[in-house]
C-alpha cells in the first residue's frame, strides 16, 4: 500500500493529467479491452472512479474484480504516472447502460519525470516557414542548416 504523503502527491498529479490508458490484466476470456479513460474522482484512500465503454451489451459474465493498470499521460506535462491496482465493476451491469463504472484501488504507483525534446531553432524555423499560412520569403544558407 502507498503511504499517505505519496498518495496525496500521486492523486494531485493524476488530477492534472486527467486521461489514462486502462489495461485489464484479467485471465478470463471476457474482459474489457485496453481503452482511454478520463478520471472522474479520487479519494484519500487511493480509490479512483472512472467510466469505461462496455464492449458488449451484457457484461454480467465479466469478472467483478480483476487486476489492472493505468498509464496517465498528457502531452502538456513533463511527467507521466503508471498505476497498478485492483479494479472492480461498480455500476453499469444493466443491459441498457452504455458505460460501466469502475472503482480502481491503487496498490502501487510510479512517477516518471521526462524532459521534453526541443528542436534546434533553425529546424523549427524551417518547418514553420514551410507550413505557415502566410507566405513569407525565407532564404537559407546551406551552412547554417547543417
ABEGO torsion letter per residue (X at the ends): XBBAAAAAAAAAAAAAAGBBBBBBABABABBBBBBBBBBABBBAAGBBBBBBBBABABAAABBABBBBBBBBBBAABABBBBBBEBBBBABGABAABABBBBBBBBABBBBBBBBBBBBBAAAAAAAAAAABABBBBBBBBAAAAX
